[in-house]
Amino acid sequence: MKALLLAIAAAGSILVAAQVNAADSAEALAQKNGCLACHSVEKKILGPAYKDVAAKYKGDKGAEAKLIAKVKAGGSGVWGPMPMPANSPQVKDADIKTIVAWVLSL
């Protein structure tokens, strides 16, 4: 029984470590692609804080697709007058998807 509990605890630790690595990887992509020049996780810079974006779209099943499209094409008016420039084609679609999934997970 003790061995089973240790195995379950070890598996849980591995899962948590994998989630942390994925978040670190997504944040590194955001940094590499210039997203963190205008956004941060916790506070508004020029654009909204990523935690505010996650809260706004919580429970919205179409949020990922909406945000991917907005990041690619750019936009304005949702979070204030400062426009977000288009990020396509200079940012890979796979990177945008990873970053958006990470933001929504916050």
C-alpha positions as CSV (number, residue, x, y, z in Angstrom):
1,M,0.0,0.0,0.0
2,K,2.8,2.4,0.9
3,A,4.5,1.7,-2.4
4,L,1.3,2.4,-4.3
5,L,1.0,5.8,-2.5
6,L,4.6,6.6,-3.3
7,A,4.0,5.8,-7.0
8,I,0.9,8.0,-7.1
9,A,2.8,10.8,-5.4
10,A,5.7,10.5,-7.9
11,A,3.3,10.5,-10.9
12,G,1.6,13.6,-9.6
13,S,5.0,15.3,-9.2
14,I,5.9,14.4,-12.8
15,L,2.6,15.8,-14.0
16,V,3.1,19.1,-12.1
17,A,6.6,19.4,-13.4
18,A,5.4,18.9,-17.0
19,Q,2.8,21.6,-16.6
20,V,5.4,24.0,-15.2
21,N,7.7,23.3,-18.1
22,A,4.9,23.9,-20.6
23,A,4.1,27.2,-18.9
24,D,7.8,28.2,-18.9
25,S,8.0,27.3,-22.6
26,A,5.0,29.3,-23.5
27,E,6.2,32.3,-21.5
28,A,9.6,32.0,-23.3
29,L,7.7,32.0,-26.6
30,A,5.9,35.2,-25.5
31,Q,9.2,36.8,-24.6
32,K,10.9,35.7,-27.9
33,N,8.0,37.1,-30.0
34,G,7.9,40.4,-28.2
35,C,4.5,39.9,-26.5
36,L,5.9,40.8,-23.1
37,A,6.9,44.3,-24.3
38,C,3.2,45.2,-24.1
39,H,1.8,42.6,-21.7
40,S,2.7,41.0,-18.4
41,V,1.1,38.2,-16.5
42,E,0.1,40.3,-13.5
43,K,-0.3,43.9,-14.5
44,K,-1.4,46.0,-17.5
45,I,1.4,47.6,-19.4
46,L,0.2,48.9,-22.8
47,G,-2.0,45.9,-23.3
48,P,-4.0,44.0,-20.7
49,A,-2.5,41.7,-18.1
50,Y,-2.7,38.1,-19.2
51,K,-4.5,37.2,-16.0
52,D,-7.2,39.7,-16.9
53,V,-7.5,38.2,-20.4
54,A,-7.9,34.8,-18.9
55,A,-10.6,36.0,-16.4
56,K,-12.5,37.8,-19.2
57,Y,-12.7,34.7,-21.4
58,K,-13.1,32.1,-18.6
59,G,-15.8,29.7,-19.6
60,D,-16.0,30.9,-23.2
61,K,-15.6,27.8,-25.4
62,G,-14.7,29.9,-28.4
63,A,-12.1,32.0,-26.6
64,E,-9.1,30.2,-28.0
65,A,-10.1,30.7,-31.6
66,K,-11.1,34.3,-31.0
67,L,-7.9,35.2,-29.4
68,I,-5.7,33.4,-32.0
69,A,-7.5,35.4,-34.7
70,K,-7.0,38.6,-32.8
71,V,-3.3,38.0,-32.2
72,K,-2.8,37.2,-35.8
73,A,-4.8,40.1,-37.2
74,G,-4.4,42.7,-34.4
75,G,-7.2,44.7,-33.1
76,S,-8.3,47.6,-30.8
77,G,-11.2,48.8,-28.7
78,V,-11.7,45.8,-26.4
79,W,-9.1,46.8,-23.8
80,G,-8.9,50.5,-24.5
81,P,-7.7,52.7,-27.4
82,M,-4.2,51.3,-27.8
83,P,-4.2,49.0,-30.8
84,M,-2.4,45.7,-30.9
85,P,-0.5,45.2,-34.1
86,A,-0.9,42.2,-36.3
87,N,1.5,39.4,-35.4
88,S,1.1,37.3,-38.6
89,P,3.2,36.2,-40.5
90,Q,6.2,37.0,-38.3
91,V,4.9,34.8,-35.4
92,K,4.4,31.2,-36.3
93,D,0.8,29.9,-36.0
94,A,1.9,27.1,-33.6
95,D,3.6,29.7,-31.4
96,I,0.4,31.9,-31.3
97,K,-1.7,28.8,-30.4
98,T,0.7,27.9,-27.6
99,I,0.8,31.4,-26.2
100,V,-3.0,31.8,-26.3
101,A,-3.5,28.4,-24.6
102,W,-1.1,29.5,-21.9
103,V,-2.8,32.9,-21.4
104,L,-6.2,31.2,-21.0
105,S,-4.7,28.7,-18.5
106,L,-3.7,31.5,-16.1
